[in-house]
């Protein structure tokens, strides 16, 4: 092991996210001398990111150094940690396509990056490039740890584990700790006094325990407080997203007995209950922000124009600690100082009521040995049942990618809870056809072959 780690950041043009991760890293003494390899295919965004990193280094007075690359393999050479954060096809045209084409069939979405037809298409676009990163890592940094921040998280993690099982990887999200903070806010309890235990799949994990530390050192179950506050209309309080009042998750807690870790705007499209043709009353009742992700992207693009100019002109850049796990993982692996994070890895029996091959999100111990998931056991049956509806879609998408069988893309869309609640089989087949054509430039060649079943055979 060298004195200082090398951290490769693939997709460094995601400058705001990169700033958070690298800012966290540079505030840790053991990592503050890191060599940071920034890689992106967009020269302008890459240059902007280099400006930000160098000003972070200057602001903090640390000995880290940054280099920029447009060649992925060169950026990865001898890396100890690899952070990935990219979107194949970008907001335009691909995200726009994932929303606009389904709308023609009456299928409305909120985020469309994790499940549903939008998530399936994003997985088909994304996994092949993640596999290319894995190939390059095996060639030039086979022992590095891959910290994967790309959606659809579960599909990506599952597909990497299937094809490149020797890659040390973890899928990372901030939904667990973010939701815990939000619930503490709703109950007017300091986050530092909260203890919780969560498990499931990415974006559909649930707090199995959610407790408040008492003055005598004991812990009190907070679920009765959450249920009472929801029944009395005191929660949800205005939260992180002013367009989404977070009613979906509280309603699901009332029905299932447990609180889910991903946002209401996401969760509304993971189930068949909230977005229905001709049921505008549901949209209004639960405050569901349709087309939320495109709106968010447009706002972020506009904001970045001012932000980029501000970063470029500033002598110093404000550095705050984010809620991301990346720097904690790097610090624990590098120093051996243990930490606990929530990560996505191949289940392998950690959650006994879910398939062994699926990507499970569980508490993980991190130290010199790497990222070690903990055993959860069996989940409450109602939670297992709901997760399986999402796992079906993930599994069929991964099977499509592994076998290059286009039929499984249609099967995945058929099994999606929201899509199947809104569209009939002919509509689903036609929608998938349209999306595959629209995304042709960004998809593997095998996705354009004529399937052996489906609407093409209906005339036969």
N, C-alpha and C positions, 0 to 999 in steps of 0.2 A: 504494500500500500504506500502510495506517495504521501508527502506531507499534506498536500491539499487536494481535494477532490476535483474532478472535472465533471461539469454538469452541461449536458447538451440539451438545448431547448429547441425542439422541432415544431415549427409553427410560431416562431418568435414574433411574427408580425401581429399576433394577438397581444398588442402592446400593453393594454391595461391589465390583462390577466398575468402576463409575463412580469410586469412591474410588481404585482402583489407577491408572486412566487419568489422572484429574485430578491425583492425587498426583505421578505421573511428570512431567506437564506443568509443574506449578508449581515443580519442582526444576530446570527448565532456565531459565537467566537470560533468554534471548530470549523466552520464553513466559510468564514469571512475572507479567506485567501483563495477561494475557489477560482478555477479557470472556467469561464462561462462561454460556451460555444453557442452562439445564436444562429439559427438557420431558418430561412424562409425563402419562398420562391418570388415574393414581391420585394424588389429592391428598395422601394421607397419605404415600405413599412419596416423592413429590416434595418434600414439606416435610422429611422425614427426610434426603433427599439434600442439600437446601440447608443444613441444619444441619451436615452432614459437610463440605461444601465450604467453608463459612465458617470452620469450625474448622481445616481444612487451611491456609487462607489465613492465619489468625491464628498457627498453629503455625510456619509457615515465614516469617512476617513479610514477605510479598510484597504487591504492589499489585493483584493480580487482584481482580475483583469478579464476583459471581454474581447472576443473575436467574432467576426461575422462570416457566414458561409451561405452560399447558394447551393453547394454540393452537400447532400445529406450524408453520404458515407464519410466524407472528410470531417464533417462536424461531429460525427459519432465516434471517430477513432479514439480508442483508449478512454472512453467515457466511463465514469463510475455510476452516474445516474442519467437517465434519459427522460425528459419531460416532453409529452406530446400534447399539443393543443391546436388543432386545425379543423377546418371545415372544407371538405372537397366540394368544389362548385360554388362556394360562397353563398352569401345572402341572395345575390343575383348572379346567375339565374336560378340556382337550385332550390333554395328555400322558398322563393316565390312560387316556383313550379309546384312544390309539394303542397302548397295551399290552394293555388288557383285551379289546378286541374281537378282535384277532388270536389271543389265547390260546384263544378259543372254537373256533378252527380248528386248535389244536395248534401254532400258530406262536409261538415264544418269541423274545424280543429282549433286548438288553442296554441299548442307549442309545436307538435309534429316533429320532434327530433328523437324520440325515444321508442315509441310504440306506434301502432296504427300504420296506415300506408306511408305516411311521412317518415316515420321511424324505420320502416322496412327499407324504403328507398335510400335513406341516409346510411343505413348499414351496408347496403350493397355498394354504395359509393365509397365508403370509408374503409371497410375491412381490407380490401386489396392493398391499400397504401399502408395500413398498419402492418400487414404481412411483409411488405417490402422493407419497412423499418426493422422488423424482426430479422429478416435475411441479412440486412446490413449489420445489425448488432451481432449476429452470430459470426460474421466475418471479421469485425474490427473491435468489438467490445462484448464478448460473449457472457461475461460475468456481471455486466451492468444490470441495474434494476430499472425497469420500465415503469414510469409513473404516468398512467394514462388518464387524461382529462377530457376525452373526446366522447361525444354522444353519437349513437346509442350505446351507452356504457355497458350494459349487460350483454348485448349482441357482440360488441367488440371484444370484451374480456373472454367470453365463451369461445369465440372464433380463434383468438390468439392461443388459448389453452389447447384447443383441438389440433391446430396445425403446428404450433411451435411450443410444445410442452416444456422444453428446457429453458425458455425465456423466463427470467424472474420478473414477474409483472404484478401490478396491482391497479385496479380501476379506482379512481378517486373522485369523490363528489363532496359537496359541503352540506348536503341536505340533512344529515343526521344532526350535526352540531348546530346548523342554522335553525332547524325546527325546534331544538331544545331551547335555544335562545329566545325564539318567538313565543313559545309556551310560557317560559319564565316571565317574559314581558307581559303576557296576557294575565298572569296570576300575580303580578307585582312582587315577584320573588327574585332576588339577585341570582343571576345565572350560576355564580360560584357555589351557591348552596344547593344546586340541583344534582342529583345522581340518577343516571338512567342506563338502561340496557336495551339495545335495539338489535333486530335481526330480520332478514328477509332477502329480497332482491333489490337491486338498485332502483330507486324511485318508488319501490313498494316494500320497504322495510317498515316495521312497526315497533313502537316503544313497548317492549314486554314489561318493563318496569320504568316508572317515572316517579321519583321521590324527592322529598325536601328534607334536608338535614335539620334536625331539631337541636335546641340548646344543650340537651343532655347527650348529644352525639348519636342518638337514634335517628331513623329515617321514617318518614310518613308518606304513605301512598297518596299521590296527588290526583289520581283518576277521579275519585268522588268530587273533588273540587272542580275539576275541568267539566265534568258532566253537569254539576249543579250550576256553574257559571253559564254554560251554554243554554241550559233549560231556562234560566232567568234572563237571558239576553245580554249578559254582561261581557260575553266573549262571542266571536272574536273581536278584539280591539283593532283599530286601524294598524295595519302591519307594514311589511316591507314593500308590498306592491299596492299602491292606492287604487288600482283598477280591479283588484280581486280581493274581496273581503274575507276570504279564507273559510267560507261557510261549508264548502264541500267536505273538507277534512273533519270538521267538527260533526257534521251529519254522519259521516262514515264511522266516526268514533262512537256515536250514539247507537249505531246499528251493529257494530262489530265488537265494541268494548275496548278497542285499542286505537291509538293515534298513529297515523301514517306519517312517514318522514318527508315525503315530497309535497310540494306546494299544491294548493287547490287548483290552480290553473293547469298544472300538469295532470293531476289525478282525475280531473273531470273527463279526460279523454282516454283513460286507462280502463274505464268501466262503461257499461251500457246505460247508466242510470240518469245522466245529467244533461246530455246534449241530444235532443230528439227533434226530428222534423215536426213542425206544427205545435211544439211545446215551448213557446217563448216564455211561458210562465215559469218554467224551470230555470231558464237562463237568467231571468230577472230575480227569482227567489234566491238562487244560490250565487248570484253575482259572477257568472262565468264570463271571463273576458275572451271572447272569440277573436281569432287572429292576433292573439297577444304577442307571439314571437316576432312576426313581421313588424308590428308597431315598435317593439323593443329594439329591433335591429335598426330601424330608421332613426329612432331617437339616439341610439349609440353612435351611429355614423355621423349624425349632425354634431353631437357633443364632441366627438373625437377631433373634428376640425379645429375647434377652439382649444381643446386639451393639448393637441400636438404642438400648436404654436406656443402655448403656455410653457410646456415642458422644454421646448427648444430655447426659449428666451430666459428661463429661470436659471439662476446660478445654483440654487439648491432645490431639492425635491423633497417634499414631506414624505416621511416613511412611517407607516403604521403597520402593526402586526395584523395580518389577515387571519381568517378562520380556516384557511386551507391546511391540509395535512403534510404537504410535500416537504417542507423544511424540517418538520418533526421527524419524518421518516429518514431523511438524509442524515440528520444529526445522530439519530439512534444507531443507524447502520454504521456510520463512520466512527462514532465514539464508543458504542456499546451501552450508552446510557439508555435504559429501556423507556419506551413510551407505549401508549395504547391508542390506536386509530381505528376508524371504521373503513374497511377496504373491501373491494370486490375481487374475488378470486374463484377458481373452480371449487365447487362445493365440496366434493370429496367426502361427503358424510358429515360435514359440520352441522348442517340442518338435515336431520334424518328423514323428515317428511317431504323433502324436495329431491328432485333427481340429482344423482351424484355429479353429472356432467355440467349442470347449469352453473351460472355465475351467481354466487351467493354474496351478500353483503353482511359481514359479521364483525364483531370486535377482533382486532388483531394485535398481538404483541410484536413490537419491533425492537430489535437489538442487533448485535454483531452478526447474528445468524440470518438476518433478513426479516421478512414479514411472515408471521406465523398466525394463521387464523385459529380462533378458539372454537371449541365444540359447544353448540347450542342445544342440540337434541331436537325433539319434535316441537313444532309450533302448534298453537291452537288451531283446530281443524278449519275454522272459518277463514283464518288468515292463509293457511296453506291452500285452500280451495281458490281463493281470489288470486293468489300469486301464480297458481298453475295456469290460469287463463292468459296471463302475460308470458309465462315461460313457454307456452305452446307456440306463440308467435316468434319468440326469440329462437327457439329450437329449430323451427322450420326455416327461418331465415339463415341460420348458421348451416343447416343441411343444404340449402340451396347453394351457398357459397362453397362448401366443402366438396359437394358432388357435381357442381356446375349444372344442376338440374333446375331449369327455369320453372318447371311445374310447381316446385316447392314455394316459389314466390307467391303464386296464386293461393296455395294452401295456407301460407302464413297470413295473407290478407283475409281469407275466409274465416280464420280462427280469431282474428282480432275482435275483442269485445265491442268496441265502438263501431267499427266498420260493419260488422255483421248485424248489428242492431239497426243500422240505417239502410243498408243496401241489400238487394237480392243477389243471387249468384251471377246472373248475367251482368249486372252492373259492376260487381266486384271484378269480374274477368276483364271487362271492357276498360275499367279504370286502371287496372294494372297495366294492360296493354298500352294505354295512353301515356302513363307515367314512364314506362320503359322506353318508349319512343322519344318522349320529351327529354329524358336524361341520357340519351344515347351516348353523347360525347363523354360522359362522366362514368359510365358503367363498363364492367367487363364485357368482352365481345360475346361470351356465351349467353348473356341475358337477352340478346337480340335474335337468337335462334327461335324457330317456330316450335311451341310446345306440342307434345303429343296429345294432350287433352285440353279441354277448355272450349272457348267459343269458336275457335277455328274448326273444331270438329262437329259443331252443332248442325251444320248443313249436310254433313255426310250421312 
